Amino acid sequence: MKRIINYLVFFSPFLAALIATYLTFSDVWLVWLAYGVWLAMFTGFFVFLNYTLVTLRYRKYDTRYVGKPLNLRIAAFVTSFNEDPGIIKDTLLSVKAALKGRGDVYLLDDSTRPEIVKEMEEFCKANGIYYIHRTDRRGFKAGAINNALRLVGDKYDLIAIFDADQRPTSGFFDAVIPFFRDENVAFVQVPQKYTETDSYVSQGAKFQQEPFLRIIMRGRSGSSAFSLGSGTVFRASVLREVGGMDESSITEDAATSVKIHSMKYLSPYLDEELIWYGEPPPDASAYVQQQSRWSFGYFQLTPNLLKMNLDIQVFFDYAAGFYYWLKESILTLFEIIAPIFFLLLRRPYIKLDPFLYAIVYFPYLFFSTAIFTYSIRRKTYGLRGFLLHQFVEYIAFFGLTVSFFSWLARRKRPFKVTPKGRGRRAFSVVVPHVFFDILLLLSIFAGVAWYPSAPMILQAAILVNLFWGAWHYFFLTGSIIVALSVPREREEARYVEKIKK
């Protein structure tokens, strides 16, 4: 019965959009566009509804510890693939200091560059850290973790996982371990932290994470908070019970979390600053690569999600994640081209009273924005954070759309570590953005020229499309500016290097 209800919930936006399209499409050749626009509206509402419910649960969030630290043995896995040795070394030492003798540190290094392998092997040997190196990269990060699990056997009670650029504070395990006094707790997740935010893209990536880490994950704490791939501490027995990390998905963290939640285990989220260092994507190219990997992994997760016997609340939380990525990918493309078809080509795609649309939709737009703004009001977000958040999401829409079609075509995409270090101007990333920006600007001019000679009812439709055309033009333009920006000090450093040469 649960599965039937979950199916109905999951496909309800598709069905609602189909009905709305049947009742309102005006051009049989553009029925696909009408359906895409309606689906974007319904998925947007789906995500907003979930956000509202999660926000209500977030208000009950509690971080009380559940007892004194337990005497548990911990294996801390730091994963790496051709990462900067300097970054890895500092992370390894931070993890070792945080353990305080309660376990061992393992570097799971899948690097293919001999100089990195040699340097890290020597460093680990000199600092009492176990070094595990693979050459086949089977299962990528999940495969490296599963390989290490087999090697350590049942020697440890807890398995902690850290990315090479996520460093725990000295009190990390002191705060996390007490939660495992409850036998139903499968893992504890702490928020990741971005500290190296010296570009607009990296700042936007940080702001994008704020509503997720401060609101959504708090609201999902216990029931559906999922592993973020780093800063996660698993109960070793539960991880073995579900067969280790899921190697079928490039976002093994979320895929494994779904399996764990289907078995009714709990996953507390501890929203405290227990990670003191983290590198976000430094430029638009790196950001798109990261977001494309996350979206593709979530698309991969969806068929399994529908098969799981999840409680409705847990299922709704995960399904909202799917619709978020769908909305940010191909449905954003539909929303961008819709006013272009109407204003520039004068091809109406929906037959609907524009006054009725304005009366119903714009209050909803205002209301949903107000709820979001109210929920995030006490965080370090603000107008600047909102704009940078939206700009970087628009940067990613085309790459996410490619990921969506790759998933539909059942293509396998290799796991790629998000590049770190210096950012670069990403001209190739924004080629589609410039193309659509020009078309939107032409559409706005065409709409303004069309307006005086149009009948009143058509004038209202023109105004609605002018609003959306200007909306997307503003955010696309902002995304282009952000994508092409490079931190001033880095530009100066490159200029100095050029002079020296």
C-alpha positions in Angstrom: 0.0 0.0 0.0 2.9 2.4 0.9 4.4 1.8 -2.5 1.2 2.6 -4.3 0.8 5.8 -2.4 4.4 6.7 -3.2 3.8 6.1 -6.9 0.7 8.3 -6.9 2.7 11.1 -5.1 5.6 10.8 -7.4 3.7 10.9 -10.7 1.1 13.5 -9.6 2.9 16.5 -11.1 3.3 14.6 -14.4 -0.4 13.8 -14.4 -1.5 17.3 -13.4 0.6 18.8 -16.1 -0.9 16.4 -18.6 -4.4 17.4 -17.7 -3.6 21.1 -17.7 -2.0 20.8 -21.1 -4.9 18.9 -22.6 -7.3 21.6 -21.4 -5.2 24.6 -22.5 -2.8 23.9 -25.4 -3.4 26.2 -28.4 -1.0 24.8 -31.0 -0.6 21.1 -31.6 2.9 21.7 -32.8 3.8 23.3 -29.5 2.0 20.9 -27.2 5.5 19.8 -25.9 6.2 23.4 -24.8 2.8 23.8 -23.1 3.4 20.5 -21.2 7.0 21.6 -20.2 5.7 24.9 -18.9 2.9 23.3 -16.9 5.2 20.6 -15.6 7.6 23.4 -14.5 4.8 25.0 -12.5 3.6 21.8 -10.8 7.1 20.6 -10.0 7.9 24.1 -8.6 4.8 23.7 -6.4 5.8 20.2 -5.4 9.3 21.4 -4.2 7.8 24.4 -2.5 5.3 22.3 -0.6 8.0 20.0 0.6 10.1 22.9 1.6 7.2 24.3 3.6 6.6 21.0 5.4 10.3 20.6 6.1 10.5 24.1 7.5 7.7 23.3 9.9 9.7 20.2 11.0 12.8 22.3 11.2 11.3 24.4 13.9 11.3 21.3 16.1 15.0 20.6 15.4 16.9 19.7 18.6 20.6 19.0 19.0 20.6 17.6 22.5 23.3 15.1 23.1 22.1 11.7 24.1 24.6 10.7 26.8 28.3 10.5 27.6 30.8 9.5 24.8 30.9 5.8 24.2 34.0 3.6 24.0 33.7 2.9 20.3 36.5 2.1 17.8 36.5 4.3 14.7 38.0 3.9 11.3 38.3 7.3 9.6 38.4 7.0 5.8 39.8 10.0 3.8 39.1 9.5 0.1 41.3 11.0 -2.7 41.7 10.8 -6.4 44.6 12.9 -7.9 44.1 15.6 -5.2 46.7 18.2 -4.2 49.0 16.4 -1.7 49.2 19.5 0.4 45.4 19.6 0.9 45.3 15.8 1.7 48.1 16.0 4.3 46.4 18.7 6.3 43.1 16.9 6.2 44.8 13.6 7.4 46.4 15.4 10.3 43.2 17.1 11.2 41.3 13.7 11.2 44.0 12.1 13.3 43.9 14.9 15.9 40.1 14.6 16.0 40.2 10.9 16.7 42.2 11.4 19.9 43.4 7.8 19.9 39.9 6.3 19.4 40.8 4.6 16.1 42.8 4.8 13.0 43.0 7.0 9.9 43.0 5.4 6.4 43.9 7.3 3.2 41.9 5.6 0.4 43.9 6.8 -2.6 42.8 6.0 -6.1 45.3 8.4 -7.6 46.7 7.5 -11.0 49.7 9.9 -10.9 52.8 8.1 -9.6 54.3 11.1 -8.0 51.2 11.6 -5.8 51.1 7.9 -4.9 54.7 7.9 -3.8 54.4 11.2 -1.9 51.3 10.2 0.0 52.5 6.7 0.8 55.6 8.1 2.3 53.7 10.7 4.3 51.2 8.1 5.7 54.0 5.8 6.7 55.8 8.6 8.6 52.6 9.7 10.4 51.1 6.4 11.5 48.3 6.5 8.8 47.2 3.5 6.9 47.6 3.9 3.1 45.3 1.9 0.7 45.8 2.4 -3.0 43.8 0.9 -5.9 44.5 0.9 -9.6 41.2 -0.3 -11.1 38.9 2.4 -9.6 36.0 0.0 -9.7 32.9 1.6 -8.2 34.8 4.9 -7.9 34.6 6.5 -4.4 32.0 3.9 -3.3 34.2 1.1 -4.5 37.2 2.5 -2.6 35.2 2.6 0.6 33.8 -0.9 0.1 37.3 -2.2 -0.6 38.5 -0.6 2.7 35.6 -2.1 4.6 36.6 -5.6 3.4 40.2 -5.0 4.4 39.4 -3.8 8.0 36.8 -6.5 8.7 34.8 -6.1 11.9 37.6 -4.3 13.7 35.7 -1.0 14.1 32.3 0.1 15.4 32.1 3.3 13.4 33.2 4.3 9.9 33.8 8.0 9.3 34.2 9.4 5.8 35.9 12.6 4.8 36.7 14.2 1.5 40.2 15.3 0.9 39.3 19.0 1.5 36.9 18.6 4.5 38.7 18.9 7.8 37.1 18.0 11.1 37.6 20.1 14.2 39.2 18.6 17.3 35.8 18.1 18.9 34.2 16.4 15.9 33.9 12.9 17.3 33.2 14.1 20.9 30.0 15.7 19.5 29.0 12.8 17.1 29.7 9.6 19.1 27.0 10.1 21.8 24.2 9.7 19.2 25.2 6.1 18.7 23.9 5.2 22.1 20.6 4.8 20.3 20.8 1.4 18.5 18.5 2.7 15.8 20.9 5.4 14.6 22.6 4.3 11.4 24.7 7.4 10.7 25.2 11.0 11.8 25.7 13.7 9.3 27.3 17.1 10.0 27.2 20.1 7.6 30.0 20.5 5.2 31.7 23.9 5.1 33.0 26.1 2.3 35.7 28.5 3.6 37.8 29.2 0.4 35.2 31.5 -1.2 37.3 34.0 -3.1 35.3 34.0 -6.3 31.7 34.8 -7.1 31.0 31.3 -8.2 32.4 29.8 -4.9 30.4 32.3 -2.9 27.3 31.4 -4.9 27.9 27.8 -4.2 28.2 28.5 -0.5 24.9 30.5 -0.5 23.2 27.8 -2.5 24.0 25.3 0.3 22.7 27.6 3.1 19.0 26.8 2.8 19.8 23.1 2.3 22.1 22.8 5.3 20.4 25.2 7.7 16.8 24.5 6.9 16.2 21.3 4.8 18.6 19.0 6.5 17.5 20.2 10.0 13.9 19.5 9.0 14.9 16.0 7.7 17.0 15.2 10.8 16.4 11.7 12.0 13.9 10.5 9.4 15.4 11.4 6.0 18.6 13.4 6.4 20.9 11.7 4.0 24.7 11.3 3.8 26.5 14.1 2.1 29.5 11.9 1.2 31.8 13.7 3.7 31.4 14.4 7.4 29.3 11.3 7.7 29.9 8.7 10.5 28.2 5.3 9.9 27.6 2.5 12.3 29.8 -0.1 10.7 27.3 -3.0 11.2 24.5 -1.1 9.4 26.8 -0.2 6.5 27.6 -3.9 6.1 23.9 -4.8 6.5 23.0 -2.8 3.4 25.9 -4.3 1.4 28.3 -1.3 1.8 28.2 1.9 -0.2 26.0 1.7 -3.4 28.4 1.4 -6.3 25.6 1.7 -8.9 25.3 5.5 -8.5 27.9 8.2 -8.8 26.2 9.8 -5.8 26.7 6.8 -3.6 26.0 8.8 -0.4 22.3 9.5 -1.3 21.8 6.0 -2.8 23.1 4.3 0.3 21.0 6.5 2.5 17.8 5.5 0.8 18.6 1.8 1.5 19.3 2.6 5.1 16.1 4.6 5.5 14.0 1.8 3.8 15.1 -0.3 6.8 13.7 2.3 9.2 17.0 3.3 10.7 17.5 6.9 11.9 20.0 9.5 10.7 20.4 12.5 13.0 21.8 15.7 11.5 24.0 17.7 13.8 24.1 21.3 12.5 27.3 22.5 14.2 30.5 23.8 12.8 32.5 20.6 13.1 34.2 21.1 9.8 36.6 24.0 9.7 37.9 23.9 6.1 36.3 23.2 2.7 36.9 24.1 -0.9 33.9 24.9 -3.1 34.1 24.9 -6.9 36.4 27.8 -7.8 34.9 28.6 -11.2 31.8 28.0 -13.4 33.3 25.0 -15.2 34.1 23.2 -11.9 30.6 24.2 -10.5 28.8 22.8 -13.5 30.8 19.6 -13.3 29.9 19.2 -9.6 26.2 20.0 -10.1 26.0 17.7 -13.2 27.4 14.8 -11.2 25.0 15.4 -8.3 22.0 15.7 -10.6 22.9 12.6 -12.7 23.4 10.6 -9.5 20.0 11.7 -8.2 18.4 10.8 -11.5 20.1 7.4 -11.3 18.6 7.0 -7.8 15.0 7.5 -8.9 14.1 4.0 -10.1 15.4 2.5 -6.9 13.6 5.1 -4.9 10.3 4.0 -6.4 11.0 0.3 -5.5 11.8 1.1 -1.8 9.2 0.6 0.9 9.6 4.1 2.4 7.3 5.9 4.7 5.4 8.6 2.9 7.2 11.5 4.6 10.6 10.0 3.8 9.6 9.3 0.2 8.2 12.8 -0.3 11.5 14.3 1.0 13.6 12.2 -1.5 11.1 12.8 -4.4 11.4 16.5 -3.8 15.1 16.2 -4.5 14.3 14.6 -7.9 11.9 17.3 -8.8 14.4 20.0 -7.7 17.0 18.6 -10.2 14.3 18.2 -12.9 13.2 21.8 -12.3 16.8 23.2 -12.5 17.6 21.3 -15.7 15.3 20.8 -18.7 12.3 22.5 -17.1 14.3 25.7 -16.7 15.1 25.4 -20.4 11.4 25.2 -21.2 10.7 28.3 -19.0 13.4 30.3 -20.9 12.3 29.5 -24.4 8.5 29.9 -23.6 8.5 33.7 -23.8 10.8 33.6 -26.8 8.2 31.5 -28.8 5.4 33.8 -27.7 7.0 37.3 -28.1 9.6 36.8 -30.8 7.8 34.2 -33.0 4.2 35.2 -31.9 3.3 31.6 -31.4 0.9 31.2 -28.4 1.4 27.8 -26.7 -1.2 28.0 -24.0 -4.8 29.1 -24.3 -5.5 30.6 -20.8 -7.0 33.8 -19.6 -3.9 35.9 -18.7 -5.9 37.7 -16.0 -6.8 34.4 -14.3 -3.2 33.4 -14.6 -2.0 36.6 -13.0 -4.6 36.4 -10.2 -3.6 32.8 -9.3 0.1 32.5 -10.0 1.6 35.8 -9.0 0.2 35.7 -5.4 1.6 32.2 -5.2 5.0 33.5 -6.4 5.0 36.2 -3.8 3.8 33.8 -1.1 6.4 31.2 -1.8 9.2 33.8 -1.9 8.0 35.3 1.4 8.0 31.9 3.1 11.5 31.2 1.8 12.8 34.6 2.9 11.2 34.3 6.3 12.7 30.8 6.9 16.2 32.0 6.0 15.9 35.4 7.7 18.3 34.7 10.6 21.0 33.1 8.5 23.9 34.9 6.7 22.0 35.0 3.4 20.3 38.2 2.6 19.7 39.8 -0.9 23.3 39.3 -2.0 23.1 35.6 -1.1 19.8 35.1 -2.9 21.1 36.7 -6.1 24.4 34.8 -6.1 22.4 31.6 -5.3 20.1 32.2 -8.3 23.0 33.2 -10.6 25.0 30.0 -10.1 21.9 27.9 -10.5 21.3 29.5 -13.9 24.9 28.8 -14.7 24.3 25.1 -14.3 20.9 24.7 -16.1 22.4 23.6 -19.4 24.8 21.1 -17.9 22.0 19.7 -15.8 19.9 19.3 -18.9 22.7 17.3 -20.5 22.8 15.1 -17.4 19.1 14.6 -17.6 19.2 13.4 -21.2 22.3 11.3 -20.4 20.3 9.6 -17.7 17.3 9.0 -20.1 19.7 7.5 -22.6 21.1 5.3 -19.8 24.6 6.5 -20.4 27.2 5.9 -17.7 29.1 9.0 -16.6 32.5 8.7 -14.9 33.0 10.0 -11.4 35.0 13.2 -11.5 36.4 15.0 -8.5 35.4 18.7 -8.4 38.4 20.7 -9.4 40.0 22.8 -6.7 42.5 25.6 -6.6 42.6 28.6 -9.0 39.5 29.6 -10.8 39.4 30.4 -14.5 37.0 32.2 -16.8 34.7 29.6 -18.3 33.8 31.0 -21.7 32.6 27.7 -23.1 30.2 27.1 -20.2 28.2 30.3 -21.0 27.9 29.9 -24.7 24.2 28.6 -24.4 23.5 31.4 -21.9 24.7 34.1 -24.3 22.6 32.6 -27.1 19.4 32.5 -25.0 20.2 35.9 -23.5 20.3 37.5 -26.9 17.0 35.8 -27.9 15.3 36.9 -24.7 16.5 40.5 -25.3 15.1 40.4 -28.9 11.9 38.9 -27.5 11.5 41.7 -25.0 11.9 44.4 -27.8 9.5 42.5 -30.0 7.0 42.2 -27.2 7.2 45.9 -26.4 6.7 46.8 -30.1 3.8 44.3 -30.4 1.9 45.6 -27.3 0.3 48.8 -28.6 -1.4 47.2 -31.6 -2.6 44.0 -29.8 -6.2 43.6 -28.4 -6.6 44.0 -24.6 -6.7 40.3 -23.8 -3.6 39.7 -25.9 -1.9 42.7 -24.2 -2.3 41.0 -20.9 -0.7 37.9 -22.2 2.2 40.0 -23.7 2.7 41.6 -20.3 2.9 38.1 -18.6 5.5 36.9 -21.1 7.4 40.2 -20.9 7.7 39.6 -17.1 9.1 36.1 -17.5 11.3 37.2 -20.4 12.8 40.0 -18.3 13.1 37.6 -15.3 15.1 35.0 -17.2 17.1 37.7 -19.0 18.1 39.3 -15.6 19.3 36.0 -14.1 20.9 34.7 -17.2 22.9 37.9 -17.6 23.9 37.7 -13.9 25.0 34.1 -14.5 27.2 35.1 -17.4 28.8 37.9 -15.4 29.5 35.6 -12.5 30.8 32.8 -14.7 33.3 35.1 -16.4 34.5 36.8 -13.2 37.8 35.8 -11.6 39.0 37.1 -8.2 40.9 40.3 -8.5 43.9 39.2 -6.5 44.2 36.1 -8.7 44.2 38.3 -11.8 46.9 40.4 -10.3 48.9 37.2 -9.4 48.7 36.0 -13.0 49.8 39.5 -14.2 52.9 39.4 -11.9 53.7 35.9 -13.1 53.4 37.1 -16.7 55.7 40.0 -16.1 58.3 37.7 -14.5 58.3 35.5 -17.6 
